Amino acid sequence: MVINMQQNKNEISKILLSILKSPLTLISCVLMGGVFGYLLPTFAIKVNNLGDIYLRLLKVCVIPIIFTAISSRIGEMLLKQRETFIKSLQKFIFTIILGFLVVCITGSMGYFLTKYVTETLEKTKILKIDRTEMGKMIDRSAPIDKVIFFEGDNIRFNLSEDTKTNKNDNSFQITIKDYFPENIFEALTQSYAIQIVIFSILLGITIGFFPVDSERAESAIFILETIYEIFLKMVKGILILLPVGLFFMIGSLVADQQEKIIIIIKAMGAFIISFYIFGVLIVLIASTIIWFFSDRKMSLISAIFRFDVLMRPIITSMFTMNSFATMPVAIEMLVEKLNFEKKSTNLYMSLLLPVLRFGNAFYFIIATAFFAIIYAPSSFGLLKILNMSIYCCFISFSTIGTTSIIAIQPVTEIFNQFGLPSSAGLILLIAIDTLVDPMRTTLIVHCNTAVTAVMADKSSSSS
């Protein structure tokens, strides 16, 4: 009797788990969340803390995973597989250089795509770009330089004549200096991703290359790996409730932007459409790369459009709008569905995602292209377009560890560099940020997943 009851409970648990993990459940909860936010906006905003709590639970596990995955893997490779590590390092550097070269070339093509979309929308009168009104914004901001401060998601403007004290010639050196942690405990508590990555690399090198003795080094690696496994199990448990978390997040998002959404789309519709068309193309290219370097036991079409394979991290990144919260989903997909080896996949994904902000680079390129087409179409030749793409790639490094509105602030430097209206441009980009952030986050995650697929080892079970 007791055994039968236990078996029934286990069967019920399995059924519930399969329902919660079902792609249909995920999509249904996203749609229901949108309807919930639209029909009951006041109530949706009141309960938005439930979505925030879920997102925090996901994010709180990510930093320990990044820290332990990088430190333990580098330490282990240096201690036991030094030659393999050197080969991996060479592969790592080559892949990153090749990745940014591809970003520059495809980004340059994005300029012409943006131009075509913008001109087509104007000719067909689907969307009218009011250059007069946009010009007035520049005229109003011309007499003064607006120094913009970001406090969380809030913005305030300092309208003093003290022009660019925060953006002097030393800004690049300051950015590089900020990559190195002064206090690792502060970096951990504040989630300064790049500082944590650099500290993790240094710790792993010290454990593996300069050990006190091999036995203690192995013990340290064992402890780090144990902590990693614990947090990974915690993440897997949290991911079971992903549909519920998305329901509340989507509900509050739709409720918050309900009144502004049509106005915002009309104001910057051409840019939004261009960025999403370009983003979909990049996602398809990245998906093809991921599939090509997998065991290819399923077709490319199945890998892209099955909701439990590549579509799952895409949906998660688009609706959570948080790359670090999506990282465990992408890792789980690579390991369990495409048969990549777990340790190397965790190492590269943990190492790459905080550092390579491909999505932000593409965003900067399309934003610069759009405003160049509006204000200075004749001055942008092919060489200048390529130069702009390269510049945007380098500027994207300054967005490491930042999210949402804070991540788009460096666009002012790019606009100033190419003679475009930085103040007005930034204000318009801030206005539509909620609408483009899902695709920007997706590009960050998916491009890094593609780079991880190129570098990671295949699981022995797949061979």
C-alpha positions as CSV (number, residue, x, y, z in Angstrom):
1,M,0.0,0.0,0.0
2,V,2.7,2.5,1.1
3,I,4.9,1.4,-1.9
4,N,2.0,2.0,-4.3
5,M,1.3,5.5,-2.9
6,Q,5.0,6.3,-3.3
7,Q,5.0,5.1,-6.9
8,N,1.9,7.2,-7.6
9,K,3.5,10.2,-6.1
10,N,6.6,9.6,-8.2
11,E,4.5,9.3,-11.4
12,I,2.6,12.5,-10.6
13,S,5.9,14.3,-10.0
14,K,7.2,13.1,-13.3
15,I,4.1,14.2,-15.1
16,L,4.2,17.7,-13.5
17,L,7.9,18.0,-14.4
18,S,7.3,17.0,-18.0
19,I,4.4,19.6,-18.2
20,L,6.5,22.4,-16.7
21,K,9.5,21.6,-19.0
22,S,7.2,21.4,-22.1
23,P,7.9,24.0,-24.8
24,L,4.1,24.4,-25.2
25,T,3.9,25.3,-21.5
26,L,6.6,27.9,-21.9
27,I,5.0,29.6,-24.9
28,S,1.5,29.4,-23.3
29,C,2.8,31.2,-20.2
30,V,4.5,33.9,-22.2
31,L,1.2,34.5,-24.1
32,M,-0.9,34.4,-21.0
33,G,1.5,36.8,-19.3
34,G,1.0,39.3,-22.1
35,V,-2.8,39.0,-21.9
36,F,-2.6,39.3,-18.1
37,G,-0.5,42.5,-18.3
38,Y,-2.8,44.0,-21.0
39,L,-6.1,43.2,-19.4
40,L,-5.1,43.7,-15.7
41,P,-2.2,46.2,-15.8
42,T,-2.7,47.5,-12.3
43,F,-2.7,44.0,-10.7
44,A,0.2,42.9,-13.0
45,I,2.4,45.8,-11.8
46,K,1.5,45.0,-8.2
47,V,2.7,41.4,-8.5
48,N,5.8,42.2,-10.6
49,N,7.9,41.4,-7.6
50,L,7.2,37.7,-8.2
51,G,8.9,37.9,-11.6
52,D,11.8,39.9,-10.1
53,I,12.2,37.3,-7.3
54,Y,12.5,34.5,-9.9
55,L,15.0,36.5,-12.0
56,R,17.1,37.1,-8.9
57,L,17.0,33.4,-8.0
58,L,18.5,32.6,-11.4
59,K,21.1,35.4,-11.3
60,V,22.3,34.6,-7.8
61,C,23.4,31.2,-8.9
62,V,25.3,32.5,-12.0
63,I,28.2,34.3,-10.3
64,P,29.2,31.2,-8.2
65,I,28.9,29.1,-11.4
66,I,31.2,31.5,-13.4
67,F,33.7,31.7,-10.5
68,T,34.0,28.0,-9.8
69,A,33.7,26.8,-13.4
70,I,36.6,29.0,-14.6
71,S,38.9,28.5,-11.6
72,S,38.5,24.7,-11.3
73,R,38.7,24.0,-15.0
74,I,41.8,26.2,-15.6
75,G,43.4,24.8,-12.4
76,E,42.7,21.2,-13.4
77,M,44.0,21.7,-17.0
78,L,47.2,23.4,-15.8
79,L,47.8,20.8,-13.2
80,K,47.1,17.7,-15.3
81,Q,46.9,18.7,-18.9
82,R,49.3,21.6,-19.4
83,E,49.9,20.9,-23.1
84,T,46.1,20.7,-23.7
85,F,45.6,24.0,-22.0
86,I,48.2,25.8,-24.2
87,K,46.4,24.4,-27.3
88,S,43.0,25.6,-25.8
89,L,44.5,29.0,-25.2
90,Q,45.7,29.3,-28.8
91,K,42.3,28.1,-30.0
92,F,40.6,30.6,-27.6
93,I,42.5,33.6,-29.0
94,F,42.1,32.6,-32.6
95,T,38.4,32.0,-32.2
96,I,37.8,35.4,-30.5
97,I,39.8,37.3,-33.2
98,L,37.9,35.4,-35.9
99,G,34.6,36.1,-34.1
100,F,35.2,39.8,-34.0
101,L,36.3,39.8,-37.7
102,V,33.0,38.2,-38.6
103,V,31.1,40.8,-36.4
104,C,32.8,43.6,-38.3
105,I,32.0,42.2,-41.7
106,T,28.4,41.3,-40.9
107,G,28.0,44.6,-39.1
108,S,29.1,46.5,-42.1
109,M,26.5,44.6,-44.2
110,G,24.0,45.6,-41.5
111,Y,24.5,49.3,-42.5
112,F,23.2,48.5,-46.0
113,L,20.3,46.4,-44.6
114,T,19.3,49.3,-42.3
115,K,19.5,51.7,-45.2
116,Y,17.3,49.5,-47.4
117,V,14.7,49.0,-44.7
118,T,14.6,52.7,-43.8
119,E,14.2,53.8,-47.4
120,T,11.6,51.2,-48.1
121,L,9.5,52.1,-45.1
122,E,9.6,55.8,-46.1
123,K,8.8,55.2,-49.7
124,T,5.8,52.9,-48.9
125,K,4.7,55.4,-46.2
126,I,4.3,52.6,-43.7
127,L,6.4,54.6,-41.2
128,K,7.2,58.3,-41.6
129,I,10.5,59.5,-40.2
130,D,10.0,63.1,-39.1
131,R,13.5,64.5,-39.7
132,T,12.2,68.0,-38.7
133,E,11.2,67.0,-35.2
134,M,14.4,65.0,-34.8
135,G,16.4,68.0,-36.0
136,K,14.6,70.2,-33.4
137,M,15.9,67.8,-30.7
138,I,19.4,68.5,-31.8
139,D,18.9,72.2,-31.9
140,R,17.6,72.3,-28.4
141,S,20.5,70.3,-27.1
142,A,23.2,72.1,-29.1
143,P,24.0,75.0,-26.7
144,I,25.0,72.7,-23.9
145,D,26.6,69.4,-23.4
146,K,24.4,67.0,-21.4
147,V,26.4,64.9,-19.0
148,I,24.3,61.9,-18.3
149,F,24.3,59.9,-15.1
150,F,22.8,56.5,-14.7
151,E,21.4,55.4,-11.3
152,G,19.9,52.0,-11.8
153,D,17.4,52.4,-14.5
154,N,16.8,56.1,-13.8
155,I,18.4,58.9,-15.7
156,R,19.3,62.5,-14.7
157,F,20.9,65.2,-16.7
158,N,23.6,67.6,-15.5
159,L,23.2,70.7,-17.7
160,S,26.3,72.5,-16.6
161,E,29.0,73.8,-19.0
162,D,31.5,71.4,-17.5
163,T,31.4,69.5,-20.7
164,K,33.2,66.2,-20.9
165,T,35.1,65.8,-17.7
166,N,34.0,62.2,-17.5
167,K,35.1,61.4,-21.1
168,N,38.7,62.7,-21.3
169,D,41.5,61.1,-23.2
170,N,42.1,58.7,-20.4
171,S,38.7,57.0,-20.6
172,F,40.1,53.9,-22.3
173,Q,42.8,53.5,-19.6
174,I,40.1,54.0,-16.9
175,T,37.9,51.4,-18.5
176,I,40.8,48.9,-18.6
177,K,41.7,49.6,-15.0
178,D,38.1,49.0,-13.9
179,Y,38.3,45.4,-15.3
180,F,40.7,44.5,-12.5
181,P,39.2,43.9,-9.0
182,E,40.3,46.1,-6.1
183,N,38.1,44.1,-3.7
184,I,37.0,40.6,-4.8
185,F,34.2,40.5,-2.2
186,E,32.8,43.8,-3.5
187,A,33.0,42.4,-7.1
188,L,31.1,39.2,-6.0
189,T,28.4,41.1,-4.1
190,Q,28.0,43.7,-6.8
191,S,28.2,41.1,-9.6
192,Y,31.0,42.8,-11.5
193,A,31.3,40.0,-14.0
194,I,34.5,41.0,-15.8
195,Q,36.3,41.5,-12.5
196,I,35.1,38.1,-11.3
197,V,36.3,36.5,-14.5
198,I,39.8,38.0,-14.2
199,F,40.1,37.0,-10.6
200,S,38.8,33.4,-11.4
201,I,41.5,33.1,-14.2
202,L,44.2,34.3,-11.8
203,L,43.0,31.9,-9.1
204,G,42.9,29.0,-11.6
205,I,46.4,29.7,-12.9
206,T,47.8,30.0,-9.3
207,I,46.2,26.7,-8.3
208,G,47.4,24.8,-11.4
209,F,50.7,26.5,-12.3
210,F,52.1,27.5,-8.9
211,P,50.6,25.0,-6.4
212,V,51.7,24.7,-2.8
213,D,51.8,21.0,-3.5
214,S,49.8,18.8,-5.9
215,E,47.7,17.2,-3.2
216,R,46.4,20.5,-1.9
217,A,45.9,21.8,-5.4
218,E,43.7,18.8,-6.2
219,S,41.8,19.4,-2.9
220,A,41.2,23.0,-3.9
221,I,39.9,22.0,-7.3
222,F,37.7,19.3,-5.8
223,I,36.1,21.9,-3.4
224,L,35.5,24.3,-6.3
225,E,34.0,21.6,-8.5
226,T,31.7,20.5,-5.6
227,I,30.5,24.1,-5.1
228,Y,29.9,24.3,-8.8
229,E,27.8,21.1,-8.9
230,I,25.7,22.3,-6.0
231,F,24.8,25.6,-7.7
232,L,24.2,23.8,-11.0
233,K,21.7,21.5,-9.3
234,M,20.1,24.6,-7.7
235,V,19.8,26.2,-11.2
236,K,18.2,23.1,-12.6
237,G,15.6,23.2,-9.9
238,I,14.9,26.8,-10.4
239,L,14.6,26.3,-14.2
240,I,11.7,24.0,-13.6
241,L,9.6,27.0,-12.6
242,L,10.7,29.0,-15.7
243,P,7.2,29.2,-17.2
244,V,5.8,30.7,-14.0
245,G,8.6,33.2,-13.8
246,L,8.1,34.3,-17.4
247,F,4.4,34.7,-16.9
248,F,4.9,37.4,-14.2
249,M,7.8,39.0,-16.0
250,I,5.9,39.4,-19.2
251,G,2.8,40.5,-17.4
252,S,4.5,43.4,-15.6
253,L,6.5,44.4,-18.8
254,V,3.3,44.7,-21.0
255,A,1.5,46.5,-18.2
256,D,4.3,49.0,-17.7
257,Q,4.7,49.8,-21.4
258,Q,1.0,49.6,-22.4
259,E,0.4,53.3,-23.0
260,K,3.8,54.2,-24.6
261,I,4.3,51.2,-26.9
262,I,2.5,52.6,-30.0
263,I,4.1,56.1,-29.7
264,I,7.5,54.6,-29.3
265,I,7.1,52.2,-32.3
266,K,6.1,55.2,-34.5
267,A,9.0,57.3,-33.4
268,M,11.7,54.7,-34.0
269,G,9.9,52.1,-36.0
270,A,12.5,51.9,-38.8
271,F,15.3,51.3,-36.4
272,I,13.4,48.6,-34.4
273,I,12.4,46.8,-37.6
274,S,16.0,47.0,-39.0
275,F,17.5,45.7,-35.8
276,Y,15.1,42.7,-35.5
277,I,15.5,41.7,-39.2
278,F,19.3,41.9,-38.7
279,G,19.1,40.1,-35.4
280,V,17.1,37.2,-36.8
281,L,19.7,36.8,-39.6
282,I,22.5,36.7,-37.0
283,V,20.6,34.2,-34.8
284,L,20.2,31.9,-37.9
285,I,23.9,32.2,-38.7
286,A,24.9,31.5,-35.1
287,S,22.4,28.5,-34.9
288,T,24.0,27.0,-38.1
289,I,27.4,27.3,-36.5
290,I,26.2,25.7,-33.3
291,W,24.6,22.8,-35.2
292,F,27.7,22.3,-37.5
293,F,30.0,21.9,-34.5
294,S,27.6,19.6,-32.7
295,D,27.3,15.8,-33.2
296,R,24.7,16.6,-35.9
297,K,22.5,13.7,-34.8
298,M,19.5,15.9,-35.7
299,S,18.9,18.0,-38.7
300,L,19.6,21.8,-38.8
301,I,15.9,22.6,-39.1
302,S,15.1,20.4,-36.0
303,A,18.0,22.0,-34.0
304,I,16.7,25.5,-34.8
305,F,13.0,25.1,-34.5
306,R,12.6,22.5,-31.8
307,F,11.5,24.3,-28.6
308,D,13.7,22.1,-26.4
309,V,16.9,22.7,-28.3
310,L,18.1,26.1,-29.7
311,M,14.7,27.8,-29.4
312,R,14.7,27.4,-25.6
313,P,17.6,29.7,-24.8
314,I,16.4,32.1,-27.5
315,I,12.9,32.3,-25.9
316,T,14.5,32.6,-22.4
317,S,16.9,35.4,-23.3
318,M,14.1,37.3,-25.2
319,F,11.7,37.3,-22.3
320,T,14.0,37.5,-19.3
321,M,16.2,40.1,-21.1
322,N,19.1,38.9,-19.0
323,S,22.1,37.1,-20.5
324,F,23.5,35.8,-17.2
325,A,20.1,34.3,-16.2
326,T,19.9,32.6,-19.7
327,M,23.4,31.1,-19.4
328,P,22.4,28.0,-17.5
329,V,19.7,27.3,-20.1
330,A,22.2,27.6,-22.9
331,I,24.7,25.3,-21.2
332,E,22.1,22.7,-20.4
333,M,20.9,22.7,-24.0
334,L,24.5,22.3,-25.4
335,V,25.3,19.5,-23.0
336,E,22.0,17.5,-22.9
337,K,20.6,18.1,-26.4
338,L,23.7,18.6,-28.6
339,N,26.1,16.4,-26.7
340,F,28.9,18.8,-25.9
341,E,31.2,17.9,-23.1
342,K,30.1,19.4,-19.8
343,K,33.3,20.7,-18.3
344,S,34.7,22.5,-21.4
345,T,31.2,23.8,-22.2
346,N,30.8,25.3,-18.8
347,L,34.4,26.8,-18.9
348,Y,34.0,28.5,-22.2
349,M,30.5,29.7,-21.7
350,S,31.3,31.1,-18.2
351,L,34.5,32.7,-19.6
352,L,33.1,34.1,-22.8
353,L,29.6,35.4,-21.9
354,P,30.7,38.1,-19.4
355,V,33.5,39.3,-21.8
356,L,32.3,39.1,-25.4
357,R,29.2,41.4,-25.8
358,F,28.5,40.6,-29.4
359,G,24.9,41.7,-29.0
360,N,25.9,45.2,-27.9
361,A,28.4,45.5,-30.7
362,F,25.7,44.7,-33.3
363,Y,23.3,47.1,-31.5
364,F,25.8,49.9,-31.7
365,I,26.5,49.2,-35.4
366,I,22.8,49.3,-36.4
367,A,22.1,52.3,-34.2
368,T,25.0,54.2,-35.7
369,A,23.9,53.1,-39.2
370,F,20.3,54.3,-38.6
371,F,21.3,57.8,-37.4
372,A,24.0,58.1,-40.2
373,I,21.3,57.3,-42.8
374,I,19.0,59.9,-41.2
375,Y,21.5,62.7,-40.7
376,A,24.6,62.1,-42.9
377,P,23.9,59.5,-45.6
378,S,26.3,60.9,-48.2
379,S,29.3,61.1,-45.8
380,F,29.4,57.3,-45.1
381,G,31.4,55.4,-47.7
382,L,32.4,51.8,-47.5
383,L,35.7,52.4,-45.7
384,K,34.0,54.6,-43.1
385,I,31.3,52.0,-42.6
386,L,33.9,49.3,-42.0
387,N,35.8,51.7,-39.6
388,M,32.5,52.3,-37.8
389,S,31.9,48.6,-37.3
390,I,35.4,48.0,-35.9
391,Y,35.0,51.0,-33.6
392,C,31.7,49.6,-32.3
393,C,33.3,46.2,-31.6
394,F,36.0,47.8,-29.4
395,I,33.4,50.1,-27.6
396,S,31.3,47.0,-26.8
397,F,34.0,45.9,-24.4
398,S,33.1,48.9,-22.2
399,T,29.6,47.4,-21.6
400,I,31.0,44.4,-19.8
401,G,29.0,43.8,-16.6
402,T,26.3,46.4,-17.5
403,T,22.7,45.8,-18.5
404,S,19.7,47.6,-20.1
405,I,20.0,51.4,-20.4
406,I,23.5,51.6,-18.8
407,A,24.8,49.3,-21.6
408,I,23.7,51.7,-24.4
409,Q,25.3,54.8,-22.9
410,P,28.6,54.3,-24.9
411,V,26.7,55.0,-28.1
412,T,27.3,58.7,-27.3
413,E,31.1,58.2,-27.8
414,I,30.4,56.4,-31.2
415,F,28.0,59.1,-32.4
416,N,30.5,61.9,-31.4
417,Q,33.3,60.0,-33.2
418,F,31.3,60.0,-36.5
419,G,29.7,63.4,-36.2
420,L,26.2,62.2,-35.3
421,P,23.7,63.8,-32.8
422,S,24.8,62.0,-29.6
423,S,22.4,63.7,-27.1
424,A,19.2,63.4,-29.2
425,G,20.2,59.9,-30.4
426,L,20.7,58.6,-26.9
427,I,17.4,60.0,-25.7
428,L,15.6,58.3,-28.6
429,L,17.4,55.0,-28.0
430,I,16.5,55.1,-24.3
431,A,12.9,55.6,-25.2
432,I,12.7,52.4,-27.2
433,D,15.2,50.3,-25.1
434,T,12.5,48.1,-23.7
435,L,11.5,47.0,-27.2
436,V,15.0,46.3,-28.5
437,D,16.5,44.8,-25.3
438,P,15.1,41.3,-26.0
439,M,16.9,41.0,-29.3
440,R,20.1,42.6,-28.0
441,T,20.2,40.1,-25.1
442,T,19.4,37.2,-27.4
443,L,22.4,38.2,-29.7
444,I,24.7,38.3,-26.7
445,V,23.7,34.8,-25.5
446,H,23.4,33.1,-28.9
447,C,26.6,34.5,-30.4
448,N,28.5,33.4,-27.3
449,T,26.8,30.0,-27.5
450,A,28.1,29.7,-31.1
451,V,31.7,30.6,-30.0
452,T,31.4,28.0,-27.2
453,A,30.2,25.4,-29.6
454,V,33.3,26.1,-31.8
455,M,35.7,25.7,-28.8
456,A,34.1,23.1,-26.5
457,D,34.9,19.4,-26.7
458,K,32.3,16.8,-27.8
459,S,30.9,14.3,-25.2
460,S,32.4,10.9,-25.4
461,S,28.9,9.4,-25.5
462,S,28.3,11.1,-28.8
463,S,31.2,9.6,-30.6
